[in-house]
């Protein structure tokens, strides 16, 4: 329905343009009071040419320019401005940009032709043809210097300038569209990265805890061989799911995109309780909770659950320092190395102005993050 109404408006608009141009053509033609024959012959021909120009003007504006030019040849004795160039040898009074009453139609369709940048060859061919015909007209009328000046300014002002304005408008519109598409693409990539981090933070942590529970169940006394086998299969399945999740996160993550700084919801105490409920032995020392504490503890517990199942874990949280230390593993690891969680955490800490250190400690592993005090200079640049 909208398409039909838009087509109807376009037809009405074209009819109005044709009527306006036809009135101008009739006003610039022979006077019907001096003779009906010349008026019908000249004005009728112009009206037909203008009807053809308007009919093809939307799809082929270059053709419309040519048709209007045929309907209203230049009058070198009329122009938008008059210059007295008598101070130049052989040059007198000169008309600048010769015009007719249909010049407005020429401006409009030349502008539309400029917006169709993909049809540059057609526009160049039409311009060359019009320039050649104008040169013949000038030579036929004597080829005086002021006539050549009028012709050149007419070509530039009537055809070239509107065409270039249309081309500039088209390029600006294309650039805006590309900029909008680029902005939308960046927004999609950022959303993909956010999803990747959320998947790692929440789902990856839960899978690690499932694997810990399965490992603990696998070592529980009193189970039948079938139950032990089922628990082992569950542990392996959780580890495989964690690895597949890591691969998916790698596909979703945007190259070079920094990690978001917002921590996942929940407190450190709640996070530790969930991990304890899954079978992990954790000692918590809580003396504050800086913004990144939840994320640091989550990453430390996840790594301990995957790589050191059964180990005693000590979590220490202060106002400016967070550490997660695990001892020697008490069972088989539930995942392989090479994940991106520690890399993402390091980026978060870097953007917050902190320092992350991670590495072996005795038979276990230690993850420590030191954060700057509010208003304190970045410790990495001090000294």
N, C-alpha and C positions, 0 to 999 in steps of 0.2 A: 504493500500500500504506500509506504514511504517512497519507494522507488518510482511508482507511478506518479505520485504528486510532485516529486522532484523533476521528472521528465516533463510534466505539464508546465511547471514553472519555467523550465528552460525553453520550451517551445514559445511560451508567451513572451519571454524575454527576447528571444531571437526575432519574433514578429515585431516587437516594439523597436528593436534596433533597425530592422529593415525599413520600417515606416519612417523613422527619423532620418535615416540616410537618404531615402527616396525623396523626402521633402526637401532636403538640402540639395540633392541632385536636380530636382525640378526648379529650385530657386536659382541655381547657377546655370541653367540651360536657356534655350531660346524662349522668348516671351510668346505665349500662345496667342496673344492679341495681334502679334505681327504675322502670324501664320500657323495654322494648326498642324500642317504637315511636318515642318522642321521640328516643332515641339514634340510631336509623337515619335518621330524618328530618333531624335537625339535623347530625349528624356526617357522614352520607352526602352531604348537599348540600355541606358544606364540603370534603369530600375531592374531590368532582367539580370544584368551583371551583378548588381548589388544583392539581388535575391539569391543568386548562386554563391556569392561570397559569404553571405550570412549562413546559408545552408551547410557549407563545408567549413565554416570558420572554426567550429569547436574542434573538429578532428584534424583539419589541415589549415591552420591559420596562415601558413606561407602562401597557399593557393588563394586565400581570401585577400591577402595583401596585393597579389598580382592582379586579381579581378577588380579590386577597387581602384588600383592604379590605372587600369584600362578604362574604367568608367569615368575617372576624373584626372586627365593628364594635367601636368603642372602648367601653371601660368607664370612664366618667369618675370612678369611685370608686377606680380603680387608677392608679398612675403610677410613674415612675422615682424621684420624690422627692416629699416632702410639705412644704409651707410653711405656717406659721401667719401669716396676714396679718390677724389680728384687730385690729391697730393701725390698719388702714385702715377707713374707714366702710363698712359694708355688706359686708365681706369677712371670711370666716372661714378655716378650714383649706382649703388649695388643693392639689390634685394637679398636679404638673408633668409634662408629657409623658405623657398617659394611654396605657396600653399593654395589649396582650394577649399571649398566648403566641406569637402569630404576628408580633410586632413585628420580630423579626430578619429574617423574610422580607421585610417591608416595607422595612426598611433596605437590604437587599441589592439588591432590584430598583429602588428609588429611586436607589441609587448607579449601577446599570447604565444607568438612563434618563439620568442626568446625563452619562454618557460618550457618549451619542448626541446631541451638541449640535445636529446638523442637524434633530432632531425637537423643537425648542423649542416650537412651537405646540401639538403634541400634549400635551406635559408641562404647559404652562400651562392648557390646557383641562381636563385631568384634575385638576390641582390646584384649579382653580376649582370643578369639580363636587364634589370631595370637601369643599372648604371650605363650599360651599352646603349639602350634606347634613349636615355637622357642625353648622352653624348651626341647621338645622331640629331636629336632635336636642337641642341645648341649649335651644332655645325650648320644645320639647315637655316637657322635664324641669324647667321653671321659669325658665330664663334667669337664674340667679343669677350674681353677679360672679365667684365662684370657678370656676363652670363655663365661663364665657367665657375666663378665664385658662387653664384646663386645655385648652380647645379650641385656643386660639392657640398655646400651647407644644407641643401635639401636632402641629399642622400644621407648625410650624417644625422640631421635633426629629425627627419621624418621616418627613417628606417633603422639606422644603426643605433641611435641612442635608446629608443623604446625597446629595441631587441635586446640590447645589453642590460637594460634595467630588468626586463623579464628574465634573462638568464641569471642575473645576480639574485633575483628573488627565488628562482628555482633552486639555485645552489644553497642559499641560506636555508630554504625549507628542507633540502636534503640533509644539510649538516645538522639541523635541529632534530630531524628524524633519527639520524645516526647517533646523536648525543643521547636522545631519549632511549634508543635501543641499547646503547652501552650502559646507561644508568640502570635500566631494567635488568640487564645481564649481570651487572655487579651486585644488584640487590638479590638476584637469584643465587649467585655464588656465595654471598654472605649468609643467606638463609641456609644453604647447603652446609656451609662450615659450622653454623650454629647447631644444626641438626646433628652433624658429626660429633661435635663436642658433647652435646647432650646425651647422645647414644653411648659415648665412651664413659661419661661421668655416671650415668644412672644404670643403663643396661649392662655395661661392662662390669661395673662393680657388683651388681646382683648376680651375674653369671659366675664371677669369681667366688662369691659366697656360696653359691650352689655347689661349685666344685669342692669347696672346703668341707661342706656338710657331707657330700658324697664320700670324700676321702676319709672323714672321721667315721662314717657309717661302715665303710669298707674294712676298717681296722677294729670294729667293735667285736668283742667276744660273744659267743653264743649264736652267731648267725650260721645258717646253713651254707654250704658251698654255692648253691644257686643264688642265695641272697647276696653273698659276697661278690659273686660275679655280676649281679645286677647293679650293685653299688659301684663297682669298678667301671661298668659300662656307662653309668650315669656320670661319673667323674670325667671319663674320657669324652663323652658327648658334650658336657659343659665346657671342657677345654677346647674342643673343636668348634663349638659355637662362638667361644671367645675369639678364636683365631679368625673365623669367618667375619665376625663383627669388625675386627681390626682391618681386614681387607676392604670391607665395605666403607669403613670410615676413611680409608686411604683414597677411595674413589670419590667420596663426597667432599673431602677437604680441598679447599682452594689453595693452589701453590702460592706461598708467600703471604697468606692471610694470617694475621695475628689472631690469637685466641681471645675470646671474650673474657672480660674481667669479672663479670657477675658470677658469684658462686651459686652452686645448686642449693635449693632450699633445704632447710633443716639445720639443726645445731650439731656441734661436734659430739656432744654427749649422746644425742639420739643416734648418730652414725655409729659410735662405738658400741652402743647397746645392740644395735642390729647385727654388727659383726660378732659380738659375743654370743648372741642367740644362734648364730650359724656355727658356733663351735670354736671360734678363735679365743685364745687366752690373751687378754689385753689389760695392761695397767695404764690408767688415765691419770695424768696430772694436769689439771685445768686451772690456769690462773689468768684467764682472759680469753678473748676470742677475736683476733683481728680479721679483717674481711676475707682474706685468703685461707684462713685456718681450715675451714670445711673442705675446700678443694685439696689442700695439701694432705690432710689426714686421709681423705678418701683415696687419693692416689697411693699413699703409703700403705694403707690397709689392703688395697686391691693388689698391689705388687707382692706384699707379704703373703696374701692368700694364694696367689698364683705360683709364686716361686719358692716360698718357704712355708708350706702347710705344716701346721703343728707347732710352729715356732712361737715363743713368747714374744709379744709385741709390747713396746712401751711407747705411749703417745704423750708428748709433753707440749702443752700449748701455753704460751705467755703472750704478753701484749705485743712484743716485737720479734718473737722467735717461736717457730713451730718445728717439731722434730718427730719423726716416726722411726723407731729402731726395732729391728727384729733380730732374734738370735738365730741359732742354727736350725735348719728345717728338721721337722720330726717325721716327715713323710715325703712321698714323691711329688715333684713339682707338677702342677696341673696345666701349665702352659709353657710355650717357648718364648724366648726374648724377641726383641725387635719391634715392640709396640710403639705407639705415638703418644701415649699418655704423659710420659715424663717430658717429652719434647714440648707438648702443649702447655704443661704446667710451667716449664722453664720460661716460656714466652709470656705467660701471665705474670709471673714474678718479675720478669725483666720490665714489663710495661708498668708495673706497680713501683719500680725503683728498688726492688729487693735483690737479694743474692740467694741462689739455690745451689746447694752442694749435695751430691748423691754419690755413694760409693760403698765398697765393703768396709765393714767394721768388725774385726775379729772373725768369728765364724758366721756372722750375719751381715746385715745391710743397714745403712743409715741414710735417711732423707731429711735434710734440714733446710729451712727457709728463714732468712733473716730479713726483716722489713725495716724501712727507715722510720724514724719517729716523725710525727706530724710536724711539718715545717723544716725538717732536717734535709740537708743536701743529700743527693744521691751518693751512697757510700762508694759506688764504683768509680766516681770521679774525684773523690776527696783525696788530697795529697798527690 
